[in-house]
Structure formats: structure tokens, C-alpha cells
Amino acid sequence: MDLEHRVDIKQALRVFEIITRKGEKTEEGWRYRGLTASTDFDGYTVFLRTASVELTIFFHNKFTVDCRNAMELEEFIGLLEKVERSDSR
């Protein structure tokens, strides 16, 4: 998907930290403002997801995005930006 280059991994990791700090712990991970954050068993792989998009961040900031279309990814990126902005206030 050509929008994948718009994913800012450093921003996504900052948002992950916000979610784990401010979110509610559930069986799936931490939930905050429509995003769920979790890790694999050793903590090296990070997952950020909504109902329609999953961003997987691997060691050395390699990543994959799983979504059905560009609009879902665009909305996901907007949500990351919104969560990050709300934390800096």
C-alpha cells in the first residue's frame, strides 16, 4: 500500500507509550481512545490496532501494516496523531 510510507514509526512508539501509561489494561492489551496496544511475549514486537488496522513494529523499527484500504490507514494515522497531540497538552 503506497500510504505505508506515511507511517511514522517513532510517533507510533510514542503513542504506544501513551496508551500503556494512560490506557485501561484488558486481555488484549491496553486500550485508550480507540487504540489497543500490546507486545509479544518478549516485548520486542509491538502491536497497535483499531478494529480495522493493525500496525506491527518489529525489532530495528521494521514494520507491517494490515488493513483493507487506504482510507482505513489514513484514519489510523490520524488517530495516532490525535492521541499524541492530546498527550502534549
Secondary structure, 3 states (H helix, E strand, C coil): CHHHHHCCHHHHHHHHHHHHHHCEEECCEEEECCEEEEECCCCCCEEEECCCCEEEECHHHCEEEECCCHHHHHHHHHHHHHHHHHHCC
